[in-house]
Amino acid sequence: MPLLINSRGFRRDLEANGCLAVHSPLEGGFETRLLRRLRCSGYRTRITSARGLGDPEVFLTRKHGIRPPHLGHNCVGRGAAVGEIQQVVPLMGDLFDGVDSVALWLLEGQVLSRSELLSLCDLCKRESRLHIIVEMGGARSLRWQSMQALLNV
């Protein structure tokens, strides 16, 4: 693994496409290096897992409700059988406060369906400051491509 990664090509492709599919070596480390270089370029960054994302657009940008898991020993008499709804703030809400561009790195993106990946691409088109990097699996070396090219849209 190289000690230094030149991120100019990565950043140029990210800004041109909005949503990138990344295949990186399984030992990790590339995501934090690239995010650190994006932060130095003026981006506000966040890294999170794609597992349990639900509806990506609602989860990332709007206030939404979730139900906590029922653990079997809670009293469910006051709410529905599956528990009370808790309101949760959006994951990306605080990152859009300034005028800086925002980069979101989604780990384990291979669990997302084609429609969820397309909704991420549409979200990047609607919000010009938002750039999403979706880690789609492992590879022997770092490589990336446009999400649109991966989905053949």
KENUVO-650329 format. One record per atom (N, C-alpha, C): atom name; x, y, z; residue number from 1. Coordinates in steps of 0.001 Angstrom, whole numbers, plus 500000, padded with zeros to 6 digits. Each point is the difference from the previous one (the first is absolute). Example, Ala and Ser with C-alpha at 12.3 -4.5 7.8 and 13.67 -1.06 7.14 Angstrom:
2
+-------+--------+--------+--------+-----+
: atome :     c1 :     c2 :     c3 : num :
+-------+--------+--------+--------+-----+
:     N : 513190 : 494310 : 507800 :   1 :
:    CA : 499110 : 501190 : 500000 :   1 :
:     C : 500900 : 501200 : 500000 :   1 :
:     N : 499650 : 501050 : 499280 :   2 :
:    CA : 500820 : 501190 : 500060 :   2 :
:     C : 499230 : 501090 : 500730 :   2 :
+-------+--------+--------+--------+-----+
***
This chain:
153
+-------+--------+--------+--------+-----+
: atome :     c1 :     c2 :     c3 : num :
+-------+--------+--------+--------+-----+
:     N : 500844 : 498831 : 500000 :   1 :
:    CA : 499156 : 501169 : 500000 :   1 :
:     C : 500894 : 501239 : 500000 :   1 :
:     N : 499734 : 500951 : 499093 :   2 :
:    CA : 500832 : 501192 : 499967 :   2 :
:     C : 499780 : 500862 : 501235 :   2 :
:     N : 501057 : 500666 : 500402 :   3 :
:    CA : 499904 : 500846 : 501176 :   3 :
:     C : 499198 : 501264 : 499719 :   3 :
:     N : 500139 : 500536 : 498810 :   4 :
:    CA : 499291 : 501222 : 499644 :   4 :
:     C : 499093 : 499726 : 498820 :   4 :
:     N : 498808 : 500552 : 500047 :   5 :
:    CA : 499038 : 499856 : 498916 :   5 :
:     C : 499745 : 501387 : 499440 :   5 :
:     N : 500128 : 500142 : 498685 :   6 :
:    CA : 499687 : 501261 : 499364 :   6 :
:     C : 498493 : 500056 : 499804 :   6 :
:     N : 499351 : 500934 : 500637 :   7 :
:    CA : 498538 : 500026 : 499992 :   7 :
:     C : 499425 : 500965 : 498972 :   7 :
:     N : 500835 : 500636 : 499170 :   8 :
:    CA : 499473 : 500958 : 499040 :   8 :
:     C : 499065 : 499355 : 498996 :   8 :
:     N : 500355 : 498836 : 499487 :   9 :
:    CA : 499147 : 499299 : 499045 :   9 :
:     C : 498706 : 499533 : 500643 :   9 :
:     N : 500092 : 499527 : 501210 :  10 :
:    CA : 498812 : 499562 : 500737 :  10 :
:     C : 499050 : 501174 : 500239 :  10 :
:     N : 500543 : 501115 : 500461 :  11 :
:    CA : 499168 : 501175 : 500274 :  11 :
:     C : 499390 : 500559 : 498717 :  11 :
:     N : 500761 : 499999 : 498919 :  12 :
:    CA : 499491 : 500482 : 498719 :  12 :
:     C : 498832 : 499134 : 499512 :  12 :
:     N : 500136 : 498675 : 500107 :  13 :
:    CA : 498916 : 499097 : 499599 :  13 :
:     C : 498794 : 500130 : 500928 :  13 :
:     N : 500248 : 500198 : 501284 :  14 :
:    CA : 498914 : 500166 : 500962 :  14 :
:     C : 499197 : 501263 : 499703 :  14 :
:     N : 500684 : 501093 : 499709 :  15 :
:    CA : 499301 : 501244 : 499698 :  15 :
:     C : 499272 : 499936 : 498665 :  15 :
:     N : 500536 : 499255 : 499043 :  16 :
:    CA : 499361 : 499890 : 498689 :  16 :
:     C : 498763 : 499110 : 500038 :  16 :
:     N : 500053 : 498917 : 500777 :  17 :
:    CA : 498913 : 499022 : 499995 :  17 :
:     C : 499036 : 500125 : 501171 :  17 :
:     N : 500449 : 500471 : 501133 :  18 :
:    CA : 499133 : 500132 : 501165 :  18 :
:     C : 499939 : 498756 : 500860 :  18 :
:     N : 499890 : 498830 : 499381 :  19 :
:    CA : 499892 : 498744 : 500745 :  19 :
:     C : 500966 : 498988 : 499393 :  19 :
:     N : 500911 : 499489 : 500811 :  20 :
:    CA : 501007 : 499054 : 499525 :  20 :
:     C : 499842 : 498639 : 500673 :  20 :
:     N : 500284 : 498951 : 499227 :  21 :
:    CA : 500082 : 498641 : 500537 :  21 :
:     C : 501484 : 499673 : 500143 :  21 :
:     N : 500403 : 499587 : 501193 :  22 :
:    CA : 501412 : 499750 : 500306 :  22 :
:     C : 500187 : 498537 : 500355 :  22 :
:     N : 501069 : 499422 : 499482 :  23 :
:    CA : 500447 : 498657 : 500390 :  23 :
:     C : 501390 : 500190 : 500600 :  23 :
:     N : 500138 : 499642 : 501271 :  24 :
:    CA : 501272 : 500234 : 500686 :  24 :
:     C : 500489 : 498711 : 500648 :  24 :
:     N : 501304 : 499919 : 500272 :  25 :
:    CA : 500530 : 498820 : 500682 :  25 :
:     C : 499332 : 499784 : 501355 :  25 :
:     N : 499818 : 498742 : 500361 :  26 :
:    CA : 499236 : 499664 : 501198 :  26 :
:     C : 500717 : 500346 : 501302 :  26 :
:     N : 501315 : 500210 : 499959 :  27 :
:    CA : 500688 : 500353 : 501239 :  27 :
:     C : 499701 : 501423 : 500442 :  27 :
:     N : 499375 : 500800 : 499149 :  28 :
:    CA : 499531 : 501333 : 500384 :  28 :
:     C : 501094 : 501042 : 500001 :  28 :
:     N : 499636 : 501188 : 500420 :  29 :
:    CA : 500929 : 501109 : 500079 :  29 :
:     C : 499812 : 501029 : 498900 :  29 :
:     N : 499527 : 499571 : 498830 :  30 :
:    CA : 499849 : 500937 : 498895 :  30 :
:     C : 498897 : 501012 : 500264 :  30 :
:     N : 498914 : 499561 : 500640 :  31 :
:    CA : 498892 : 500918 : 500212 :  31 :
:     C : 500397 : 501162 : 500896 :  31 :
:     N : 500754 : 499729 : 501048 :  32 :
:    CA : 500386 : 501097 : 500890 :  32 :
:     C : 501025 : 500912 : 499340 :  32 :
:     N : 500903 : 499442 : 499207 :  33 :
:    CA : 500974 : 500842 : 499293 :  33 :
:     C : 499310 : 500920 : 499010 :  33 :
:     N : 499082 : 499446 : 499207 :  34 :
:    CA : 499310 : 500821 : 499006 :  34 :
:     C : 499085 : 501027 : 500657 :  34 :
:     N : 499319 : 499627 : 501066 :  35 :
:    CA : 499152 : 500968 : 500696 :  35 :
:     C : 500832 : 501112 : 500640 :  35 :
:     N : 501176 : 499664 : 500512 :  36 :
:    CA : 500876 : 501023 : 500580 :  36 :
:     C : 500451 : 500985 : 498924 :  36 :
:     N : 500289 : 499490 : 498802 :  37 :
:    CA : 500401 : 500890 : 498906 :  37 :
:     C : 498826 : 500844 : 499504 :  37 :
:     N : 498795 : 499435 : 500026 :  38 :
:    CA : 498828 : 500790 : 499633 :  38 :
:     C : 499738 : 501099 : 501030 :  38 :
:     N : 500194 : 499684 : 501290 :  39 :
:    CA : 499845 : 501014 : 501047 :  39 :
:     C : 500996 : 501132 : 499810 :  39 :
:     N : 501226 : 499667 : 499600 :  40 :
:    CA : 501011 : 501036 : 499753 :  40 :
:     C : 499639 : 500852 : 498792 :  40 :
:     N : 499169 : 499459 : 499099 :  41 :
:    CA : 499566 : 500747 : 498820 :  41 :
:     C : 498763 : 500840 : 500267 :  41 :
:     N : 499475 : 499979 : 501216 :  42 :
:    CA : 498871 : 500837 : 500352 :  42 :
:     C : 498676 : 499264 : 500123 :  42 :
:     N : 499997 : 498693 : 499925 :  43 :
:    CA : 498774 : 499224 : 500144 :  43 :
:     C : 499693 : 499775 : 501473 :  43 :
:     N : 498730 : 499843 : 500317 :  44 :
:    CA : 499576 : 499492 : 501304 :  44 :
:     C : 499667 : 498538 : 499774 :  44 :
:     N : 500537 : 499100 : 500804 :  45 :
:    CA : 499913 : 498572 : 499716 :  45 :
:     C : 499335 : 499233 : 501125 :  45 :
:     N : 499457 : 498851 : 499636 :  46 :
:    CA : 499431 : 499065 : 500966 :  46 :
:     C : 500142 : 498602 : 499408 :  46 :
:     N : 500252 : 499016 : 500856 :  47 :
:    CA : 500098 : 498605 : 499586 :  47 :
:     C : 498990 : 499203 : 500826 :  47 :
:     N : 499239 : 499136 : 499332 :  48 :
:    CA : 498996 : 499198 : 500686 :  48 :
:     C : 499767 : 498727 : 499202 :  48 :
:     N : 499271 : 499067 : 500607 :  49 :
:    CA : 499702 : 498731 : 499349 :  49 :
:     C : 498677 : 500094 : 499260 :  49 :
:     N : 499908 : 499280 : 498902 :  50 :
:    CA : 498759 : 499962 : 499223 :  50 :
:     C : 499007 : 499002 : 500586 :  50 :
:     N : 500429 : 499143 : 500891 :  51 :
:    CA : 499090 : 499030 : 500609 :  51 :
:     C : 498991 : 500717 : 500895 :  51 :
:     N : 498745 : 499643 : 499861 :  52 :
:    CA : 498951 : 500604 : 500788 :  52 :
:     C : 499622 : 501400 : 499554 :  52 :
:     N : 500373 : 500370 : 498792 :  53 :
:    CA : 499748 : 501348 : 499516 :  53 :
:     C : 498528 : 500254 : 499719 :  53 :
:     N : 499259 : 498971 : 499594 :  54 :
:    CA : 498584 : 500196 : 499683 :  54 :
:     C : 499855 : 500797 : 498722 :  54 :
:     N : 499127 : 500985 : 500014 :  55 :
:    CA : 499848 : 500906 : 498862 :  55 :
:     C : 501135 : 501020 : 500068 :  55 :
:     N : 500963 : 499940 : 499073 :  56 :
:    CA : 501192 : 500852 : 500136 :  56 :
:     C : 499696 : 501490 : 500028 :  56 :
:     N : 499083 : 500454 : 499150 :  57 :
:    CA : 499734 : 501425 : 499940 :  57 :
:     C : 499396 : 500516 : 501304 :  57 :
:     N : 499046 : 499284 : 500546 :  58 :
:    CA : 499365 : 500421 : 501251 :  58 :
:     C : 500990 : 499901 : 501152 :  58 :
:     N : 500757 : 498918 : 500060 :  59 :
:    CA : 500938 : 499793 : 501094 :  59 :
:     C : 501081 : 501078 : 500018 :  59 :
:     N : 500459 : 500419 : 498811 :  60 :
:    CA : 501103 : 500952 : 499916 :  60 :
:     C : 499561 : 501450 : 500127 :  60 :
:     N : 498798 : 500349 : 499515 :  61 :
:    CA : 499675 : 501419 : 499868 :  61 :
:     C : 498782 : 500481 : 500776 :  61 :
:     N : 499129 : 499122 : 500494 :  62 :
:    CA : 498771 : 500453 : 500661 :  62 :
:     C : 499857 : 499392 : 501389 :  62 :
:     N : 499279 : 500695 : 500839 :  63 :
:    CA : 499675 : 499458 : 501319 :  63 :
:     C : 499036 : 498838 : 499799 :  63 :
:     N : 500267 : 498876 : 500655 :  64 :
:    CA : 499200 : 498804 : 499782 :  64 :
:     C : 499832 : 499232 : 501307 :  64 :
:     N : 499049 : 499094 : 499995 :  65 :
:    CA : 499727 : 499209 : 501189 :  65 :
:     C : 500571 : 498604 : 499900 :  65 :
:     N : 500458 : 499488 : 501121 :  66 :
:    CA : 500470 : 498615 : 500073 :  66 :
:     C : 499324 : 499340 : 501191 :  66 :
:     N : 499943 : 498698 : 499971 :  67 :
:    CA : 499485 : 499240 : 501132 :  67 :
:     C : 501167 : 499216 : 500604 :  67 :
:     N : 500186 : 500094 : 501303 :  68 :
:    CA : 501088 : 499241 : 500629 :  68 :
:     C : 499691 : 498506 : 499961 :  68 :
:     N : 501014 : 499161 : 500028 :  69 :
:    CA : 499738 : 498562 : 499985 :  69 :
:     C : 499284 : 499561 : 501272 :  69 :
:     N : 499070 : 499085 : 499846 :  70 :
:    CA : 499292 : 499464 : 501160 :  70 :
:     C : 500859 : 498898 : 500606 :  70 :
:     N : 500393 : 500166 : 501242 :  71 :
:    CA : 500923 : 499077 : 500639 :  71 :
:     C : 499291 : 498911 : 500793 :  71 :
:     N : 498675 : 499986 : 499988 :  72 :
:    CA : 499260 : 498936 : 500647 :  72 :
:     C : 499622 : 500256 : 501435 :  72 :
:     N : 500662 : 500907 : 500672 :  73 :
:    CA : 499678 : 500236 : 501400 :  73 :
:     C : 499402 : 501383 : 500234 :  73 :
:     N : 499767 : 500754 : 498944 :  74 :
:    CA : 499404 : 501327 : 500140 :  74 :
:     C : 498482 : 499901 : 500025 :  74 :
:     N : 499369 : 500923 : 500673 :  75 :
:    CA : 498547 : 500081 : 499995 :  75 :
:     C : 499569 : 500678 : 498705 :  75 :
:     N : 499181 : 499327 : 499226 :  76 :
:    CA : 499547 : 500565 : 498729 :  76 :
:     C : 498565 : 500479 : 500102 :  76 :
:     N : 499439 : 500090 : 501197 :  77 :
:    CA : 498616 : 500388 : 500166 :  77 :
:     C : 499725 : 501448 : 499649 :  77 :
:     N : 500997 : 500875 : 500129 :  78 :
:    CA : 499756 : 501413 : 499756 :  78 :
:     C : 500184 : 500383 : 498533 :  78 :
:     N : 500659 : 499193 : 499210 :  79 :
:    CA : 500222 : 500310 : 498588 :  79 :
:     C : 499507 : 498862 : 499138 :  79 :
:     N : 500400 : 499998 : 498781 :  80 :
:    CA : 499641 : 498916 : 499098 :  80 :
:     C : 500768 : 498745 : 500394 :  80 :
:     N : 499683 : 498915 : 499366 :  81 :
:    CA : 500653 : 498736 : 500339 :  81 :
:     C : 501484 : 500018 : 499664 :  81 :
:     N : 500413 : 500892 : 499127 :  82 :
:    CA : 501412 : 500056 : 499622 :  82 :
:     C : 500745 : 501139 : 500677 :  82 :
:     N : 499350 : 500748 : 500883 :  83 :
:    CA : 500679 : 501055 : 500738 :  83 :
:     C : 499613 : 501382 : 499521 :  83 :
:     N : 500426 : 500986 : 500747 :  84 :
:    CA : 499676 : 501386 : 499683 :  84 :
:     C : 500985 : 500542 : 498977 :  84 :
:     N : 499520 : 500900 : 499178 :  85 :
:    CA : 500849 : 500611 : 498979 :  85 :
:     C : 500832 : 501106 : 500631 :  85 :
:     N : 501302 : 499978 : 499719 :  86 :
:    CA : 500898 : 501049 : 500447 :  86 :
:     C : 500410 : 500822 : 498789 :  86 :
:     N : 499977 : 501325 : 500118 :  87 :
:    CA : 500401 : 500876 : 498901 :  87 :
:     C : 501515 : 500172 : 500025 :  87 :
:     N : 500613 : 499858 : 498823 :  88 :
:    CA : 501454 : 500055 : 499877 :  88 :
:     C : 500363 : 501110 : 499018 :  88 :
:     N : 501041 : 500762 : 500333 :  89 :
:    CA : 500461 : 501045 : 499092 :  89 :
:     C : 500711 : 499359 : 498808 :  89 :
:     N : 500029 : 500663 : 498847 :  90 :
:    CA : 500668 : 499417 : 498837 :  90 :
:     C : 501504 : 499887 : 500206 :  90 :
:     N : 500590 : 499011 : 499367 :  91 :
:    CA : 501435 : 499747 : 500140 :  91 :
:     C : 500832 : 501146 : 499436 :  91 :
:     N : 499552 : 500619 : 498920 :  92 :
:    CA : 500780 : 501046 : 499341 :  92 :
:     C : 499575 : 501406 : 500393 :  92 :
:     N : 499074 : 500144 : 500931 :  93 :
:    CA : 499440 : 501302 : 500326 :  93 :
:     C : 501024 : 501044 : 500395 :  93 :
:     N : 500913 : 499686 : 500908 :  94 :
:    CA : 500961 : 500979 : 500485 :  94 :
:     C : 501099 : 500308 : 498999 :  94 :
:     N : 500226 : 499135 : 499023 :  95 :
:    CA : 501070 : 500235 : 499039 :  95 :
:     C : 499636 : 501069 : 498974 :  95 :
:     N : 498705 : 500246 : 499796 :  96 :
:    CA : 499572 : 500986 : 499016 :  96 :
:     C : 499862 : 501401 : 500587 :  96 :
:     N : 500469 : 500227 : 501224 :  97 :
:    CA : 499860 : 501304 : 500634 :  97 :
:     C : 500805 : 501076 : 499277 :  97 :
:     N : 501206 : 499714 : 499571 :  98 :
:    CA : 500843 : 500988 : 499331 :  98 :
:     C : 499797 : 499990 : 498496 :  98 :
:     N : 500976 : 500544 : 499304 :  99 :
:    CA : 499948 : 500030 : 498535 :  99 :
:     C : 500953 : 498980 : 499379 :  99 :
:     N : 500692 : 499236 : 500834 : 100 :
:    CA : 500971 : 499023 : 499514 : 100 :
:     C : 499303 : 498821 : 499343 : 100 :
:     N : 500739 : 499329 : 499102 : 101 :
:    CA : 499502 : 498764 : 499415 : 101 :
:     C : 500047 : 498895 : 501043 : 101 :
:     N : 499159 : 499001 : 499827 : 102 :
:    CA : 499860 : 498907 : 500974 : 102 :
:     C : 500330 : 498690 : 499304 : 102 :
:     N : 500828 : 499174 : 500645 : 103 :
:    CA : 500333 : 498674 : 499489 : 103 :
:     C : 499570 : 498953 : 501024 : 103 :
:     N : 499220 : 499027 : 499531 : 104 :
:    CA : 499540 : 498899 : 500848 : 104 :
:     C : 500578 : 498708 : 499455 : 104 :
:     N : 500698 : 499244 : 500858 : 105 :
:    CA : 500563 : 498703 : 499625 : 105 :
:     C : 499119 : 498919 : 500624 : 105 :
:     N : 499386 : 499167 : 499164 : 106 :
:    CA : 499157 : 498907 : 500486 : 106 :
:     C : 500766 : 498691 : 499911 : 106 :
:     N : 500251 : 499378 : 501139 : 107 :
:    CA : 500637 : 498693 : 500045 : 107 :
:     C : 498970 : 498920 : 499686 : 107 :
:     N : 500432 : 498861 : 499538 : 108 :
:    CA : 499155 : 498823 : 499730 : 108 :
:     C : 498844 : 500329 : 499063 : 108 :
:     N : 500274 : 500738 : 498947 : 109 :
:    CA : 498966 : 500414 : 499067 : 109 :
:     C : 499457 : 498885 : 499139 : 109 :
:     N : 500634 : 498843 : 500028 : 110 :
:    CA : 499516 : 498875 : 499191 : 110 :
:     C : 498663 : 499473 : 500502 : 110 :
:     N : 499574 : 500359 : 501206 : 111 :
:    CA : 498708 : 499548 : 500510 : 111 :
:     C : 498845 : 500850 : 499479 : 111 :
:     N : 500295 : 501138 : 499385 : 112 :
:    CA : 498955 : 500868 : 499476 : 112 :
:     C : 499462 : 499456 : 498684 : 112 :
:     N : 498708 : 500156 : 499794 : 113 :
:    CA : 499384 : 499556 : 498750 : 113 :
:     C : 500283 : 501021 : 498897 : 113 :
:     N : 499664 : 499613 : 498780 : 114 :
:    CA : 500217 : 500881 : 498851 : 114 :
:     C : 499179 : 501279 : 500145 : 114 :
:     N : 498768 : 499894 : 500463 : 115 :
:    CA : 499156 : 501186 : 500159 : 115 :
:     C : 500543 : 500932 : 501085 : 115 :
:     N : 500569 : 499442 : 501063 : 116 :
:    CA : 500593 : 500845 : 501043 : 116 :
:     C : 501238 : 500713 : 499476 : 116 :
:     N : 500804 : 499316 : 499192 : 117 :
:    CA : 501172 : 500646 : 499411 : 117 :
:     C : 499589 : 501100 : 499024 : 117 :
:     N : 498935 : 499761 : 499232 : 118 :
:    CA : 499498 : 501031 : 499091 : 118 :
:     C : 499461 : 501202 : 500769 : 118 :
:     N : 499368 : 499757 : 501146 : 119 :
:    CA : 499502 : 501125 : 500793 : 119 :
:     C : 501157 : 500824 : 500564 : 119 :
:     N : 501128 : 499358 : 500322 : 120 :
:    CA : 501179 : 500746 : 500440 : 120 :
:     C : 500538 : 500874 : 498870 : 120 :
:     N : 500005 : 499464 : 498777 : 121 :
:    CA : 500446 : 500792 : 498841 : 121 :
:     C : 499077 : 501188 : 499765 : 121 :
:     N : 498694 : 499786 : 500102 : 122 :
:    CA : 499035 : 501089 : 499823 : 122 :
:     C : 500155 : 501059 : 501087 : 122 :
:     N : 500288 : 499566 : 501211 : 123 :
:    CA : 500201 : 500930 : 501104 : 123 :
:     C : 501219 : 500886 : 499740 : 123 :
:     N : 501053 : 499422 : 499442 : 124 :
:    CA : 501203 : 500782 : 499672 : 124 :
:     C : 499719 : 500990 : 498871 : 124 :
:     N : 499120 : 499631 : 499074 : 125 :
:    CA : 499648 : 500922 : 498907 : 125 :
:     C : 499175 : 501173 : 500524 : 125 :
:     N : 499082 : 499736 : 500935 : 126 :
:    CA : 499152 : 501055 : 500539 : 126 :
:     C : 500764 : 500938 : 500929 : 126 :
:     N : 500862 : 499450 : 500814 : 127 :
:    CA : 500790 : 500806 : 500940 : 127 :
:     C : 501429 : 500059 : 499467 : 127 :
:     N : 500353 : 501116 : 499388 : 128 :
:    CA : 501296 : 500094 : 499304 : 128 :
:     C : 501190 : 499947 : 500955 : 128 :
:     N : 499808 : 500359 : 501270 : 129 :
:    CA : 501116 : 499963 : 500961 : 129 :
:     C : 500280 : 498611 : 500527 : 129 :
:     N : 499071 : 499061 : 499821 : 130 :
:    CA : 500138 : 498660 : 500562 : 130 :
:     C : 500724 : 499071 : 499022 : 130 :
:     N : 501013 : 499306 : 500495 : 131 :
:    CA : 500741 : 499005 : 499234 : 131 :
:     C : 500047 : 498725 : 500840 : 131 :
:     N : 499630 : 498871 : 499388 : 132 :
:    CA : 499909 : 498743 : 500736 : 132 :
:     C : 500966 : 498991 : 499403 : 132 :
:     N : 500772 : 499351 : 500853 : 133 :
:    CA : 500905 : 498919 : 499609 : 133 :
:     C : 499445 : 498735 : 500630 : 133 :
:     N : 499699 : 499004 : 499171 : 134 :
:    CA : 499416 : 498750 : 500479 : 134 :
:     C : 501026 : 498902 : 499792 : 134 :
:     N : 500418 : 499366 : 501083 : 135 :
:    CA : 500953 : 498897 : 499928 : 135 :
:     C : 499241 : 498733 : 499587 : 135 :
:     N : 500284 : 499500 : 498807 : 136 :
:    CA : 499219 : 498912 : 499417 : 136 :
:     C : 500648 : 498627 : 500159 : 136 :
:     N : 501139 : 499913 : 500611 : 137 :
:    CA : 500630 : 498706 : 500202 : 137 :
:     C : 501514 : 500129 : 500020 : 137 :
:     N : 500648 : 498859 : 500036 : 138 :
:    CA : 501445 : 499969 : 500082 : 138 :
:     C : 500664 : 499859 : 498647 : 138 :
:     N : 501263 : 500338 : 499951 : 139 :
:    CA : 500818 : 499872 : 498797 : 139 :
:     C : 501457 : 499940 : 500440 : 139 :
:     N : 500865 : 499620 : 499085 : 140 :
:    CA : 501422 : 499931 : 500335 : 140 :
:     C : 500634 : 501380 : 500096 : 140 :
:     N : 499449 : 500956 : 499260 : 141 :
:    CA : 500483 : 501371 : 500067 : 141 :
:     C : 498802 : 500938 : 499960 : 141 :
:     N : 500224 : 501224 : 500394 : 142 :
:    CA : 498916 : 500975 : 500032 : 142 :
:     C : 499582 : 500354 : 498578 : 142 :
:     N : 498690 : 499895 : 499731 : 143 :
:    CA : 499462 : 500440 : 498711 : 143 :
:     C : 498610 : 500553 : 500231 : 143 :
:     N : 499594 : 500911 : 499133 : 144 :
:    CA : 498682 : 500612 : 500125 : 144 :
:     C : 499441 : 500260 : 498616 : 144 :
:     N : 498683 : 500138 : 499973 : 145 :
:    CA : 499288 : 500359 : 498776 : 145 :
:     C : 498717 : 500713 : 500374 : 145 :
:     N : 499416 : 500641 : 499029 : 146 :
:    CA : 498727 : 500675 : 500230 : 146 :
:     C : 498935 : 498989 : 500357 : 146 :
:     N : 499119 : 500353 : 500926 : 147 :
:    CA : 498918 : 499100 : 500362 : 147 :
:     C : 499066 : 499770 : 498812 : 147 :
:     N : 499819 : 501029 : 499172 : 148 :
:    CA : 499174 : 499853 : 498801 : 148 :
:     C : 500607 : 498965 : 499058 : 148 :
:     N : 501316 : 500000 : 499846 : 149 :
:    CA : 500658 : 499010 : 499146 : 149 :
:     C : 499872 : 498591 : 500580 : 149 :
:     N : 500076 : 499886 : 501325 : 150 :
:    CA : 499869 : 498696 : 500647 : 150 :
:     C : 498595 : 499440 : 499800 : 150 :
:     N : 498997 : 500850 : 500090 : 151 :
:    CA : 498617 : 499568 : 499872 : 151 :
:     C : 499542 : 499944 : 498538 : 151 :
:     N : 500828 : 500473 : 499087 : 152 :
:    CA : 499692 : 500015 : 498554 : 152 :
:     C : 498702 : 500717 : 499703 : 152 :
:     N : 499894 : 501215 : 500523 : 153 :
:    CA : 498775 : 500783 : 499764 : 153 :
:     C : 500171 : 500821 : 498750 : 153 :
+-------+--------+--------+--------+-----+
***
